Amino acid sequence: MGSSSSSYAPKTIYLDVGGKVQKVVFSRHCSPFDIKELLCSSSNIPRNTAIMMVDPEGALVSIDPTMPANSPNSLYKVVPLSAGQLGEKEDMFQNVLSQVADQFSRAFRINELKTEITNRLAMLEKRVELEGLKVVEIEKCKNDLKKLRDEMASRGGGRVNCPCKYNFSEDGKKVTPRRDVPNYPKYTLSQETIEALKKPTFDVWHWEHNEMLSCLEYMYHDLGLVKEFSMNPITLKRWLLAIQENYRNNPFHNFRHCFCVSQMMYGMIHLCNLQEKLTLTDMGILMTAAVCHDLDHPGYNNTYQINARTELAVRYNDISPLENHHCAVAFQILSLPECNIFANVDPESFKQIRQAIITLILATDMARHGEILDSFKQKVDNFDFTNEEHVTCLKMVLIKCCDISNEVRPTEVAEPWVDCLLEEYFMQSDREKSEGLPVAPFMDRDKVTKPTAQIGFIKFVLIPMFETVMKLFPQIEEIMVQPLRDSRDHYEELKQIDDAMTEGSSFVIKFNKDFKKT
């Protein structure tokens, strides 16, 4: 996944602005639109003004990231286009578009085909929604949709799937809408599994993606969220599939991590009896934020994004670029009608739900850990479940607990996650070294070990946070806090063994050198 440092180096051009030299620097990943806005701003021209750029010879220069660089001795000039020039170009463009549209309409009867397809799809989807829980009807609709696609392909030969509107990631990954009936195999949960799902000891490594999707679906039904938000069961399935497809196959920040965090949230809801203290809307916000909290994570953290000046860092002004991106992808998925689990919520309520989910996902940025925990510590001794500010702070702490809760689980479940995290860290540090960027010691494969990576994190981050939550919910001590203390002791023992082996190796090397001298 590495690339040369030159691909991240910014480009510099020089402009003639009123007889003065103006230096303009931009990322090679900027879009032509962003570059045009930057040029307008640099040349004191109103934004959204149509412009062109010329070199000293009067030749046009393309406005895009590949434009040739110049020097202060060969200045470019930005020129706003006159109304006459714009009018001529617009007229010509509209004329060409009209001719092309007319040709396509005559050739493929697009309007008639579009109307027919829309009507038939609407009819089929209505049938699916009305009979969403009947397996026989679902299978029949799937067959009807397949026949419709085959017919469309034979008649038009064009694209069948809805075009994807959004492209957030650097490698071209897109939010994928689904109009077909979700087809992941239904996994029937045993009573044993249902009970295990409610506990932090749940082993997340024993489940395939389809089974994890079924577990998440069950959680939404069990908590009463499907009924509370009038969710269509088929829409819930589509949404969960879209979520899974928009987690990347990173060593750590992947769909299994999403499920891990969501299951821990579900477990804490039951363990802390939150259903008696919070509203169902709060439950929906907690679960949905947990499911969406790392969507489209690229496997490189905020520090890398900012130091490498990536597109995400530029877009979000170095302020929690990844967490802002996770929020954006989450709501682009929800903006698709076929994936909108909140479609039947009134606009004002949805606005509040959206803001609450954004607040929770942004809270997972570890750069804000001290600020959020300090705020909760000030409230916990006199916590008021009727105080909106107190409840919001609690929800922020809960999602933080779930996000970094692996060490709460049994050692055989937790330890593989450490290996996954270190693998992702090492991928980043290797890339940072190759690009000449700063490398954090805790991510450097030449400096960090599993015990050293975990001891400080457990002692100074996990235990203080969970012990603070324990003041409000004493029942978590045995099930969640004590395992953290045991994990700390486990890694401290491993460190002592590593230190002893290192000292032994040093003694043997020294002894061999002294022996050779004699």
N, C-alpha and C positions, 0 to 999 in steps of 0.2 A: 504493500500500500504506500510505499515511499515514493517520493518524487524529488526532483532537483530543486534546490533553493531558488533557482532563477524563475521557476513558475510562480513563486509567491512574491518576487521582488516587484515593488510598485513601478509604474511608468511615469516619466516626467516629460512634459512638453512646455514650451515657452510661448506666450502670446504677446501680441502688440495691443495694449489697451490704452488708447488715448496717448500714444507716443511713449508709454512706459512699458517696461518688461514685466510681465506677470507670469510667475511660475505656477504650474498646475500639476499636482501629483494625484494619481488614482491607481486603484488596484487593477491588475490584469483581469480580474474576475467581475469587474463592474459591467453592467449592461450598457448598451449604447444610449438608452434613455437616461440612465444615471449620469453618464459622461456629458450628455447634452445639457442636463441641469447644472452640472458643475461648471461647464464652459459659460453658460448664461450668467451664473452667479459671479464668475471671475471677470466677466466682461461688462458687468453692470447692466445686463439685459434682463428684462422681466422673465421669470420662469415660464415655461410652456410656450415661449416664443419660438417659431420655426427659424432655424439658423442654418448657415453653411459655414465651412471653414476653408480658408485658402492659404496657400504658401506665398512667399515673397514674389513668385512669378505669376500669381493669380490663378494657379491651378487648384482645383478642388481637392480637399483632403477628406478621406472617409472618417466619419466620427464613430469609432468603435475601438475596442481594446487592442486591435492589431494595427492601429494607425502608426506610421513611422515616427519615431522620436526626432526632435529637432534640437537646435542649440540656441543660446541667446543671440547668436549672430545670424540666425535664420528663422525669424519669428513667424508664427502662424497668426492669422487674424480671423476673428469670429464676426460674421456679418449676418444681421437679421434679414430674412427674406421679406420682400415687399408684398403688399396685398395682391398686386397684379401677378407676381410670380406664383404666389400661392394659389390664386384663383385658376390660372392656367393649368398648374399641376393637378389641382383637385378635379377640374373638369375632365382632363385627360384620363386621370385614374378612375373616376366614376364611369366614364365612357367604356373603358376597357373592362371594368368589373361588370357592367351591364351586359356587354357582349358575351363575356365568359359565362355569366349566370344564365343568359338566354340559351346559349349553346348547350349547357349542361341540362337545363330544364327540358329542352326538346329531345336530347339524346336519351335521358334516363327517366323522364317523367318524375322528377324528384319530388315535386309538391304532392302529387297524388300518392306516391309511395310513402312519403313521410307521414301524411295524414292517416293512411291505412295502418302503418306500423304503430304509430302512436295510439290509435284507437284500440288495436288488438293487444298491445302491451298493457294499456290501462285496464282493459277488460280482464286479462290474465292475472295481473297483479291484484286486482280487486278480488278475484276468486281466491287467490292465495291468501290474502289478508283475512278474508272472511272465514276461511277454512284452514287457518294457519296451523292448527294443532292436529289436523287429520292427515296422517301419513299417506294414505291412498290418494287423497286429493292433491297433495304436494307432488307426489310422483307423476300424477297425470299432468299437472301444470308444467313440470319439468320437461316432459315429453312434448307438450304443445309448444313450449318455448324453443326446444331444439328444432322442431319442424319449421317454426317461424324463421329461425336463423338460417336454416338450410335454404328456405325459399328466398329469403333476402339475399343470400350469397349468390344464388343462381340468377336472380333477376337483376340485381344491381352490381354485383361484384365489388361493392365498396366495403368500407369498414363497418363492422357490425357493432362492436362495443362502443359505449359512450366515450368520446374523447376526454382524456384526463386534462383538467384545467390547471392543476397546480404542480409546480416542480420546486421543491424546497432544498433537496440535498445536492451535494457537489457532484455525485456520480450519476445524476439523472433519475434517481428513484422517484416515483410519483405516487401520490395518493390515488388509490385505485377504487373507483366506484364499482358496485356490484348490482346488477339489475336482476340476475338470475336467482333462483331459490338456493340458499346456502346448502351445500351438500356434504359438510363434514359429518362423518358417522356419529350417530347419537350414542353416547356412552351412558349406560344406566348405572347410576351410582348406588353401591351397596350401602346398607345402613352403617357398616363399619367405616366406609370412606366418608360418609356424611358426618359422622362424629369426629373422625380424624381431621377433617377440614377446619374444624373449629378450634384446633389446638396448634400452638407454636411448634410442636414436635413433628408436624406433618412433613413427610419426606417428599420433597418436590422433584427428586431425581428419578422417580419411578414412573413418570407419566409422559406420554406422547403429547404432541401439540393438540390433537383432536380431543384427547381426554382432558387436557387443561382447559380447552374452550368449553367443554361440557361442564366442568367444575365452575368456571366463571359464570356461565349461564345459570347454573343452579343457585349460586350465591345471590344473584339479582332477584330470582324468584323467591328464594327463602327469606330474604330480608324484606320482602313486600314492595320492592322498588318497581317491579313490572306493573303492579296494580296501582301504586301511588302515582306514577308518572304516565299511566295509561299507555305503556309501551306495547307496540305490536311485537309478538314473539318472533316473527320472521325478521323484523327490523333489528331486534336485539342480536340475532344470529349474524346478520349481515355486518352489523357494527363490529362485533367481536372478530369476525374474519378480517375486516379491514384493519382493525387494530393489529392483529397478528402479522398481517402482510407488511405493515409499516414499522415493524421492529427489524433491525438488521441482524445479521448473523455474527455479531461480535462475540468475543470470548466471554464477556461478562454482561454488558448492557444489551441483552437480547430478550426475546419473548418469555423465556423461562424466568428471567429476573422480574419481568413485569408480573407474571403469575405469582412468583414468590412474594412480592410486595403486596399484591392484592389479597393473597391468602392470609398473610399476616394481619392485614387490616381487618379482614373478615373475622379472624380469630380474636383480635383485640376488641372488636365490637361485642362479641359474645362474652369474652373473659371479663371485660369491664362493665358489662350490662349497659352499654351505651344506648340501646334501644329504649331504655327507661329514662334516659337523661337527655338525649338529643332527639330532634325531629327526624322523620323519614327523609325529608329533604336533605338534612345534614348527612344521613347515611348514604344517600345517592351521591352527594358531593364527595365524601370521603372515598367511596369505592371507585367512582369514575376518575377522580384525580389519581388514585393509585394505579389504575389500569393504564392511564395515558401518560404517566409522569416521565417516561424516558423515550417517547415515540421518536423514531428515526435518529436515535443516538448514533453518531458517526464513529464512536470508539476512541475519540480524542477529546480530552476534557477542556474546560473553559480556558485554563491557562494556555494550552496549546492554541486554541482558537484565537485568543487575543495576541499572543506573541507572533503567530504566523499571519496575523491580519487576514483571516479567512473571510469568506463572504458573510458568514453568520456574525462574526465579530463586527464587521463593518455595518451590517444591517441593524444590529442591536446596540451599537455604540459601546461595545465592550461590557455591557451591563447584562450579566447572566445570559450570554448568547444561547447556550444550549437549552436552558429552561424556557426561555422565550420561544425557541424553535419548537420544543415539545408542545407547548401550548398552541402554537400556530397550527401545527399538523393536526392536533387533536380536534380543533374547531373547523379545520378544512374538511375533515372526515364527517363531522357532525353537520356540516353545511350541505352535504349530499342528502337529498330527501330520502333515498333508500337506506341511509345509514343513521338517520337522525332519531335517536332513541328518545329525544325530548320534543318530538314534533307536536305532541298534544298538550304541551305545557304553554300557558299563556305568555305572551311576549315579555311582560314585566317580570314574571317569575323566572323565565329563562335568562333574562339579563342578569338577575341576581345569582342564579346558579352558575352562569358563565364566569362572572367575576370571582365567585368563591372558588371555583376549580382553578382558575388562573392563579389566585393567591396561594393555593396549596402547592401547585406545581412549582411556582417560583420559590417557595420556601425550601425546596429540596436542594437549592444551591448551597453547598457546604460553606461557601464564603460568608453566608449569613447565619451560620450556626450559633455563634456566641450571642449575637443580637436577639435571635428568636428565643433561645433558652433563657437568657437573662430576663426577657419580658415575661416568660411563663413563670419563672421563679418568683417574680414580684406579685403574681396573682394567685399562685397555688395555695398559699396558706389561708386565703379568704376567698376561695374560688366560688363564683356565682354562676350557676348554669342558666340563669335568666338574663345574664349580661352578655350581649352580642359580642363585645370585644373579647371577653374572657373565652367564650366558646370558639371564636375564630382562632385565637392563640392556641387553644387546646388542639384544634384540628390541624394546625400547622405542625405542632409538636408530634402528633400522632402519625402524620405521614412521614415525618423525618425518622421517627422510630422504626416504622415499617421499612423504609427505604434502606436502612443500614442495619437490619435486624438479623443478618445471617448468623452471627455468633450466639444468638438466643437459641438457635436450633441445636439438636444433638451434634456432637463432634463429627460423626460420619456424614452428616448432611452439610454442616457448615464448612468443613475444611476444604472440600473440592471448590467451593466458591472463592476461597483465598487463592487457590491456584489459577482460577479463571481471571480474577482481578489482577494478579501479578502478571499474567500473560498479556493482558490488555495494557497495563502500565509499561511493560517492557517494549511492546510494539510502539507505544508513543515515545518513550525515551530514545529508542533506536532512531526513530524518525527525526526527533529533535536534534540528536547528535549529527545526523546526516545533513540537516538544514541549518546547522549553526545556531540553534536556539537554546535558551537556558534549559537545563534538565534538573528536575526536582530529585533530591537524594533518595526519597522513598520510592521513586519509580525507576531508579537506575539498577539494572541487573548486576552491575559490578559492586554495588554497595548494600543492597537490601537482601534480607532473608525473610522467610515466612514468620519466624518469631519476632524479629525486630519490626516487621511491618504491622503486626497485630497488637503487640503489648501496649504501645503508646496509645493506639486508637481505642482499644478497649478501656484502658485505665482513665484516659482524659476526655474521651468523647462519649462512648457508649454508656459506661456505668454511671457517670454523673447525670446524663439525660434520663435514663430509665429510673434511677433512684428518685429523681424529681417527680416523674410521673407516678411513681409508687406512693408518694405522699397523698395523691388524689385517689389512687386505686391500689390500696395495700395488697389486694389479691394477686398482683402480678409478681410479687417478690419471689415466691417459690418457683413459679413457672417461667419467669423471664429474667429476673435480676440475678438469681442464684446461678443459672447457667452461664451468665456473663462473668461472674466471679470465678467460676470453675474454669472457664475458657482462658481467663487471664492467668490463672495458676498453671494451666496446661502449657501455655506458650512460654511462661517464665521458666518452667522446668526444661522445655526444649532449648531455650536460650542457654541455660546453664550447661546442658550437654554439649551444645555447639561450642561454647566458650572453652570447655574442658578439652574437647577434641582439637580445637585450634591451638591451645597451649601445649598439648601433647605433641602435635605436629611440629610446632616451633622447637620444642625440646629435642625431638629426634633429629631435626635438621641441624641444630647447633651441635648436638653430640657427634653427628657424622662428620661435620667440619673439623671439630676438635680432634677426633680420632685420626682423620687423614693427616693432620698436622704432625701428630706423634709418629 
